[in-house]
Amino acid sequence: MSDKFLLKGGTVLTLGARTPNFPVADVLIEGGVITEVGQGLRGRDAEVIDAGNTIVMPGFVDSHRHLSRSLLRNEGGQAVSAGGYGPEDVYASTLVGLLGALESGITSVVDWSDVELDEGHNEAALQAHSDSGLRTVFVHADPVALEDAARGPGLTTPALRTHLPSNDARDSVADEWATARAKGLRIHLHAGVDSSERGLVAAMGSGGFLGSDVTLVHCSNLDPADLDAIASTGSMVALTPSSEMSHGIGAPPVQEFLDRKIRPGLGVDNEWSGQGDMFAQMRAAISLQHATYFDLKLAGKGGLPNLLSTREVIKWATADGARVAGLDAVTGSLAPGKQADVVLLRTDRPNIFPINDPIGAVVWGMDTSNVDWVFVGGRPLLSNGAVAADVDRARGLAAAALDRVGRPASAVEIRQEVAG
């Protein structure tokens, strides 16, 4: 397989802080790295890929997903606990989740692992990470699992999964957080999942716990002081708007983040009752903020905020998502020296043509059917719309795993309806 590719003649969205976008340009990939972005590039001995009629952009970054729950897609949220999984079930669920992400143009996934059983289960999850070819972050509370991740494939990074303690229990996590930081691990925790957590983030900030190496997930039920603490400490935020609104967590405070210049990443969380792609998450986030704006306008309020732009929200799904995941040094934008995590999105399909604004087309109009090529570290994992991995094998493994762990009641009822 070639390690040198020239993506020729596409509309290039670099989405970097210091790199321009191009109506028509080329991207040169060598040895898994982007070496040049510009017009009229020549790639000696490179495999040339015609990028005409496509948008070439960084792969999407899913900043929070529970891959062990992928077996329970679309069943509505009455989930079977991962405690009933064997290692083979963890492998199947994680693999099928990652391949679904790949097919939707996601090149990096933060996997918040729910598996707390034994080393065999962790090894199974990490094997699925490796077999998928995607760039991943393995978020886990078990030190053994984190050590396994650190020893694992070069595309997987370990991170600590912890919790938001009550005010009288903050000392209980101090050593855990200090150990993680000494090892250079990012710290991920759910925050603001319900109203009982109001004020705890502010207290953590006052206690010196928060910082740019902390990613707070959800954040739907926070006080203004909590939000101020996130902004003042430079802590990161991962929003999963579809999941938060459909599972009773609450609408994410998008406008409150914008008011404080907090730039979140976006994630899928669960696929129980939502789509597993970043197109859906971008639309959910921007639609929510626009609804907030128009509610204020209809109520006759003054000092209206600006509408969230497509240029902002597409970065939440790419460059900002990479920053939230701790991967911004290697991915999230198309710039020389960064890893070649690249997606090509077709612009000639009836669902999107004509392209009046490329960024607007990605955010408002596209879906997974527009994903044509996906590169991770310069390796093509999807070409001409077809996944390179053995999808039939993954589907068979997932079906067998679901039979073992027990199908959701809703699925059994529908099978009985069909049979009857």
C-alpha positions in Angstrom: 0.0 0.0 0.0 1.3 3.4 -0.9 2.2 5.8 1.9 2.1 8.8 -0.4 -1.1 10.4 -1.7 -2.0 13.5 -3.6 -5.6 14.7 -3.1 -6.0 16.7 -6.2 -8.4 19.6 -6.9 -10.9 19.6 -4.0 -12.4 22.4 -2.0 -10.0 22.4 1.0 -11.2 23.4 4.5 -8.0 23.3 6.6 -9.9 24.7 9.7 -6.7 25.7 11.3 -6.1 28.8 13.3 -3.3 30.0 10.9 -4.1 28.1 7.7 -6.5 29.3 5.0 -9.3 27.5 3.3 -9.1 27.1 -0.5 -11.9 27.0 -3.2 -9.7 24.6 -5.1 -6.4 23.1 -3.8 -4.4 20.0 -3.3 -3.2 18.1 -0.2 0.0 16.0 -0.2 0.3 13.2 2.3 3.6 11.4 2.9 4.4 8.8 5.5 1.1 9.4 7.2 1.7 13.1 7.6 0.4 16.2 5.7 3.4 17.7 4.1 1.8 20.4 1.8 -1.5 22.1 1.3 -1.9 24.5 -1.7 -2.5 24.8 -5.3 -0.7 23.1 -8.2 1.2 20.6 -5.9 3.3 17.9 -7.5 3.7 14.6 -5.7 6.3 12.5 -7.3 5.4 8.8 -7.0 2.3 9.7 -5.1 -1.0 7.9 -5.7 -3.2 10.7 -7.1 -6.8 10.8 -5.9 -9.2 13.0 -7.8 -10.8 15.2 -5.2 -12.8 17.2 -7.6 -16.5 17.5 -6.6 -15.5 16.9 -2.9 -14.8 18.9 0.2 -11.4 17.9 1.7 -11.3 18.6 5.5 -10.0 17.2 8.8 -11.7 14.1 10.0 -14.4 14.6 12.7 -13.4 14.2 16.3 -16.0 12.5 18.6 -15.0 13.8 22.0 -17.2 11.5 24.1 -18.8 8.1 23.2 -19.6 4.9 25.1 -18.5 2.3 22.6 -19.4 -0.6 24.9 -23.0 0.4 24.4 -23.0 0.2 20.6 -24.8 -3.1 20.6 -27.9 -1.2 21.9 -28.3 1.2 19.1 -31.7 2.8 18.6 -33.4 0.8 21.4 -34.4 3.9 23.3 -32.2 3.9 26.4 -33.4 0.9 28.4 -29.9 -0.5 28.3 -28.5 -3.8 29.4 -25.5 -3.3 31.8 -22.1 -3.9 30.4 -21.6 -6.0 33.5 -23.2 -8.9 31.6 -20.6 -8.7 28.8 -17.9 -11.2 28.1 -14.6 -10.0 26.5 -15.9 -11.1 23.1 -19.0 -9.0 23.6 -16.9 -6.0 24.5 -14.8 -6.5 21.4 -17.9 -6.8 19.1 -19.6 -3.7 20.5 -16.5 -1.6 20.4 -15.6 -2.7 16.9 -19.0 -2.1 15.4 -19.2 1.3 17.1 -15.9 2.3 15.7 -16.6 1.1 12.2 -19.9 3.1 12.3 -17.9 6.2 13.3 -15.5 5.6 10.5 -18.2 5.3 7.9 -19.6 8.7 9.0 -16.2 10.5 8.6 -15.1 10.4 12.2 -11.3 9.7 12.5 -10.9 10.2 16.3 -13.1 8.8 19.1 -12.9 9.3 22.8 -14.1 6.0 24.2 -15.5 6.4 27.8 -15.3 2.8 28.8 -18.0 1.4 31.0 -16.3 -2.0 31.4 -15.1 -2.6 34.9 -14.7 -6.3 34.9 -11.2 -7.7 34.3 -8.1 -7.3 32.2 -9.5 -9.6 29.5 -12.4 -7.2 28.9 -10.0 -4.2 28.6 -7.7 -6.1 26.3 -10.7 -6.9 24.1 -11.7 -3.2 23.9 -8.2 -2.2 23.1 -7.9 -4.9 20.4 -11.1 -3.5 18.8 -9.5 0.0 18.9 -6.4 -1.4 17.1 -8.4 -3.4 14.5 -10.6 -0.4 13.6 -7.6 1.7 12.5 -9.1 4.8 14.1 -7.3 7.3 16.4 -8.8 6.8 19.9 -8.6 7.9 23.5 -9.4 5.1 26.0 -10.9 6.7 29.1 -11.0 4.3 32.0 -10.9 4.2 35.8 -8.8 1.1 36.1 -5.0 1.6 36.3 -4.4 -1.8 34.6 -6.6 -0.8 31.7 -4.7 2.5 31.4 -1.4 0.7 31.4 -2.6 -1.6 28.7 -3.7 1.3 26.6 -0.3 3.0 27.1 1.4 -0.1 25.9 -1.1 -0.6 23.0 -1.2 0.6 19.4 0.3 3.9 18.6 -3.1 5.4 17.7 -4.6 4.9 21.2 -4.0 7.3 24.1 -5.0 6.5 27.7 -7.0 9.0 29.9 -8.4 8.8 33.4 -12.1 8.4 34.0 -13.2 9.9 37.3 -16.2 11.5 39.0 -17.3 14.8 40.4 -17.1 14.4 44.2 -19.3 16.2 46.7 -17.8 19.1 48.6 -16.9 16.9 51.6 -15.3 14.2 49.5 -12.9 16.3 47.3 -9.9 15.0 49.1 -10.8 11.4 48.1 -9.9 12.2 44.4 -6.9 14.4 45.1 -4.4 11.5 45.0 -6.0 10.0 41.9 -5.9 13.2 40.0 -2.3 13.9 41.1 -1.2 10.4 40.0 -2.9 10.9 36.6 -1.2 14.3 36.1 2.2 12.9 37.1 1.7 10.3 34.3 0.6 13.0 31.8 -2.9 11.7 31.5 -5.9 13.8 30.8 -8.8 13.7 33.2 -12.4 13.1 32.0 -15.5 13.4 34.2 -19.3 13.8 33.8 -20.5 17.1 35.3 -23.9 18.7 35.6 -25.8 15.6 34.8 -28.5 16.5 37.3 -29.3 19.5 39.5 -27.7 17.9 42.6 -24.3 18.7 41.1 -24.8 22.5 40.9 -21.9 24.3 42.6 -19.5 21.3 42.6 -17.6 22.4 39.6 -17.0 25.9 41.1 -15.8 24.2 44.3 -13.4 22.0 42.3 -12.1 25.2 40.6 -11.6 26.9 43.9 -9.8 23.8 45.2 -7.3 23.9 42.3 -8.5 20.7 40.6 -9.5 22.2 37.3 -7.3 23.0 34.4 -6.7 22.6 30.7 -6.0 18.9 31.2 -9.6 18.3 32.4 -12.5 17.5 30.2 -16.0 18.0 31.7 -18.8 16.1 29.8 -22.4 17.2 29.4 -22.6 20.2 31.8 -26.4 20.7 31.3 -27.1 21.5 35.0 -24.5 23.9 36.2 -24.7 27.3 38.0 -23.2 30.4 36.5 -20.4 30.1 39.1 -19.6 26.6 37.7 -19.5 27.9 34.2 -17.3 30.8 35.3 -14.9 28.3 36.9 -14.6 26.3 33.7 -13.8 29.5 31.7 -11.3 30.9 34.2 -9.4 27.6 34.6 -9.2 26.9 30.9 -10.9 23.5 31.4 -12.4 21.7 28.4 -16.0 20.8 27.7 -17.5 17.9 25.6 -21.1 18.3 24.6 -23.3 15.5 23.3 -26.4 17.5 22.4 -28.6 14.8 20.8 -28.0 12.5 23.8 -28.4 15.2 26.4 -31.8 16.3 25.1 -33.2 12.8 24.4 -32.1 11.1 27.6 -33.3 13.7 30.2 -30.0 15.3 31.0 -31.2 18.6 29.8 -30.4 21.0 27.0 -26.7 21.9 26.9 -26.0 25.5 27.8 -24.6 26.4 24.4 -25.3 30.2 24.7 -23.7 30.3 28.2 -20.6 28.8 26.8 -20.5 31.2 23.9 -20.9 34.1 26.4 -17.8 32.9 28.2 -15.8 32.1 25.0 -15.7 28.4 25.9 -15.3 26.4 22.7 -16.6 22.8 23.3 -16.0 19.6 21.5 -18.9 17.5 20.3 -19.6 13.9 20.9 -22.2 11.2 20.3 -22.4 9.7 23.8 -24.9 6.9 23.2 -26.6 5.7 20.1 -29.7 4.5 22.1 -31.9 7.1 20.5 -29.7 9.2 18.2 -27.4 9.1 15.3 -23.8 8.2 15.6 -22.4 10.9 13.4 -21.1 14.4 13.8 -23.4 15.9 11.2 -26.3 15.3 13.6 -24.4 16.8 16.6 -23.4 19.9 14.7 -27.0 20.5 13.6 -28.4 19.8 17.1 -25.9 22.3 18.7 -26.5 25.1 16.1 -30.2 24.6 16.0 -30.5 24.8 19.8 -28.5 28.1 20.0 -30.6 29.6 17.1 -33.8 28.6 18.9 -32.5 30.4 22.0 -31.7 33.5 20.0 -35.2 33.6 18.4 -37.0 33.0 21.7 -35.2 36.0 23.1 -36.1 38.0 20.0 -39.7 37.0 20.0 -39.9 38.0 23.7 -38.7 41.5 22.9 -35.4 41.1 24.8 -32.6 43.5 24.1 -28.8 42.8 23.8 -29.4 39.7 21.7 -26.4 37.4 21.2 -24.9 36.6 17.8 -26.2 33.6 16.0 -23.8 30.7 16.3 -22.2 30.4 12.9 -21.4 27.3 10.8 -17.8 28.4 10.9 -17.8 28.1 14.7 -19.7 24.8 15.0 -17.7 22.9 12.3 -14.6 23.6 14.4 -16.4 22.2 17.5 -16.6 19.0 15.5 -12.9 19.1 14.4 -10.2 21.4 15.7 -11.9 22.1 19.0 -12.9 18.5 19.5 -9.2 17.5 19.0 -8.2 20.1 21.7 -10.8 18.8 24.1 -9.5 15.2 23.5 -5.9 16.3 24.0 -5.1 15.4 20.4 -4.7 18.9 18.9 -1.0 18.5 18.4 -1.6 15.7 15.9 -5.0 16.2 14.4 -8.1 18.4 14.0 -6.9 20.6 11.1 -5.1 20.2 7.8 -1.6 21.7 8.3 1.9 20.5 7.4 3.3 18.3 10.1 0.0 17.1 11.4 -1.2 13.5 11.0 -3.2 13.0 7.8 -6.6 12.4 9.4 -8.6 13.5 6.4 -12.1 13.1 5.1 -13.4 13.7 1.5 -17.1 14.6 1.3 -18.9 14.4 -2.0 -20.5 17.7 -3.2 -22.1 16.3 -6.4 -24.9 14.3 -4.7 -28.5 15.4 -5.2 -28.9 15.9 -1.4 -26.4 18.7 -1.4 -25.9 20.1 -4.9 -25.4 23.0 -5.7 -22.8 24.1 -3.1 -23.4 27.7 -2.3 -21.2 27.7 0.8 -19.0 24.7 1.5 -19.0 25.1 5.3 -22.7 25.6 5.4 -23.1 22.6 3.2 -21.2 20.4 5.7 -23.0 21.7 8.7 -26.6 22.1 7.5 -27.0 19.7 4.6 -24.6 16.7 4.5 -25.0 13.3 6.0 -23.1 10.1 6.0 -24.0 9.4 2.4 -21.6 12.2 1.4 -18.6 10.5 3.0 -16.3 9.3 0.1 -12.8 8.8 1.5 -11.4 8.6 5.1 -7.7 8.6 5.9 -6.3 8.1 9.4 -2.6 8.7 9.8 -2.4 8.7 6.0 -4.0 5.3 5.7 -7.2 5.0 3.6 -9.7 3.2 5.8 -12.7 4.1 3.5 -12.4 4.7 -0.2 -15.1 5.5 -2.7 -17.7 5.1 0.1 -16.6 1.5 1.0 -15.0 0.6 4.4 -11.8 -1.3 4.0 -12.4 -3.5 7.1 -14.4 -6.7 7.0 -17.8 -5.3 7.8 -19.6 -8.7 7.4 -17.4 -10.1 10.2 -18.1 -7.2 12.5 -21.8 -7.5 11.8 -21.8 -11.2 12.6 -19.8 -10.7 15.8 -22.3 -8.0 17.0 -25.3 -10.2 16.2 -23.8 -13.1 18.2 -22.9 -10.8 21.1 -26.4 -9.3 21.3 -27.9 -12.8 21.4 -25.5 -13.7 24.3 -26.1 -10.6 26.4 -29.8 -10.4 25.8 -31.7 -8.3 23.3 -33.7 -5.3 24.6 -37.3 -5.9 25.4 -38.3 -3.6 22.6 -36.4 -5.7 20.0 -38.0 -8.9 21.3 -41.5 -7.4 21.1 -40.9 -6.3 17.5 -39.6 -9.7 16.5 -42.7 -11.2 17.9 -44.9 -8.7 16.1 -43.2 -9.6 12.8 -43.4 -13.3 13.4 -47.1 -13.0 14.3 
